[in-house]
Amino acid sequence: MMTIKIALLAILMLCLGAASAARAQDSAPPAPVQRCVNMGNMLESPNEGEWGFRAQESFFTTIAEAGFDSIRLPVSWSTHADTAAPYTIDPAFFDRIDTVIGWALDANLTVILNIHHFNEMMSAPEDSLPRLLALWDQIASHYADMPATLLFEALNEPNDQLTPALWNQLQPQVVAAIRASNPTRTIIVGGGQWNSLDGLQELELPEDDHLMATFHFYS
């Protein structure tokens, strides 16, 4: 129950905010995310299964049958990639993510794919930026031909040394790395301070027509 509770708190405001914004503008297309479940403690762990969960195909059909249209897939890419340039992601890990994304898409669910638990980005952001950009370059290129129902989320909960002001400077570079191979895919961006509401208020959105803003609310 704790995982589900945290998941709902973490993503609820994104889902409701997107839906409200779409309703407020009659001419706007429907928001790509309406009712969403966060698939935590599986692929965001250092190794899948270490936190008690492994992704199963039945999870996604159950979620779809319950009336949800989207899932958020947190992934710890940095623990499955080289620490030296060109920061190559383990092909076997890519294969596993391919399988899980495929299960979700086969269940007609929109997928939000992010970079999660990249701790070095929080403690030494400027030193770690080249690795973050390289990870996104590989991820974005790998999934460039996937349907538009695959969304990318730039980075989960910037915090510590990755201050809101610094993240405002660096986040456009992440967006640009994705745009090199995915010019129109929806990218979800959030502010600093753990993607908090205060962080959202400080967020400076890059110039881009295919962005969604998010914040996390745990109170």
NORQUI-V948475 format. One record per residue. NEAR is the number of other C-alpha atoms within 12 Angstrom. D_FIRST is the distance of its C-alpha to the first C-alpha in Angstrom with 2 decimals. Layout:
NEAR;D_FIRST, NEAR;D_FIRST
This chain:
8;0.00, 10;3.81, 18;5.47, 17;5.17, 18;6.09, 20;8.62, 27;9.78, 26;10.64, 23;12.34, 32;14.13, 39;15.60, 29;15.87, 31;19.18, 40;20.67, 37;20.10, 25;21.35, 24;24.10, 29;25.38, 24;25.53, 18;27.29, 23;29.76, 20;30.65, 16;31.32, 14;33.40, 13;35.74, 12;37.16, 10;38.87, 14;35.84, 14;34.16, 17;30.64, 31;27.94, 34;26.60, 38;22.94, 29;21.77, 29;18.22, 37;16.28, 39;13.05, 38;12.76, 38;12.79, 35;11.85, 29;12.39, 29;14.93, 38;18.27, 35;17.83, 28;17.97, 24;21.63, 22;21.74, 26;19.36, 16;17.58, 13;18.02, 16;14.41, 16;13.28, 18;13.16, 22;16.20, 30;16.69, 23;17.84, 19;19.99, 16;18.19, 25;15.08, 34;17.52, 23;19.30, 20;16.21, 28;15.27, 25;18.95, 15;19.32, 16;16.58, 18;18.89, 26;17.71, 31;20.64, 38;19.40, 45;17.17, 46;17.33, 40;18.03, 39;18.03, 42;20.70, 34;22.26, 41;25.79, 37;27.61, 27;26.70, 30;28.30, 28;31.45, 18;34.72, 22;35.23, 16;38.80, 16;40.17, 18;39.74, 25;36.12, 26;35.78, 30;32.35, 22;32.08, 17;33.06, 13;30.84, 24;27.78, 26;29.06, 17;29.36, 24;25.72, 34;24.65, 24;27.24, 17;25.72, 33;22.18, 38;23.69, 26;25.90, 27;23.15, 36;21.64, 28;25.12, 21;26.11, 27;23.30, 25;24.94, 38;22.16, 38;23.23, 44;22.09, 42;21.79, 41;22.76, 40;22.84, 39;23.94, 37;21.17, 29;21.63, 35;25.41, 28;25.94, 25;29.70, 32;29.82, 29;28.46, 18;30.81, 21;33.89, 28;33.50, 22;37.11, 18;37.61, 25;34.48, 31;35.21, 24;37.41, 33;34.64, 46;32.15, 36;34.85, 31;35.66, 40;32.10, 41;32.00, 30;35.48, 28;34.42, 43;31.16, 37;32.92, 22;35.94, 20;33.96, 28;32.19, 25;35.12, 16;35.87, 23;32.39, 21;31.95, 24;31.24, 32;27.71, 36;26.86, 38;26.37, 45;26.58, 39;24.89, 44;27.28, 46;25.21, 41;21.80, 37;22.08, 40;25.68, 29;26.18, 21;28.51, 23;31.92, 34;30.93, 29;31.80, 32;31.67, 23;35.44, 28;35.43, 40;32.60, 28;34.70, 23;37.47, 34;35.57, 41;33.22, 28;36.22, 26;37.13, 34;33.77, 40;34.31, 25;37.85, 29;36.80, 38;34.62, 31;37.35, 21;39.89, 21;38.50, 29;36.31, 21;38.44, 25;36.48, 33;32.88, 33;30.36, 40;29.18, 41;26.40, 42;27.44, 43;26.06, 40;27.61, 37;27.47, 30;25.72, 30;22.36, 37;22.86, 31;22.80, 25;24.58, 19;27.50, 30;27.60, 30;27.76, 20;30.69, 23;32.48, 31;31.84, 24;35.06, 29;34.50, 26;36.70, 14;39.27, 22;37.56, 16;37.21, 25;33.99, 30;31.43, 34;28.24, 40;27.09, 38;23.52, 37;21.97, 34;18.58, 24;17.67, 17;15.32, 10;17.13
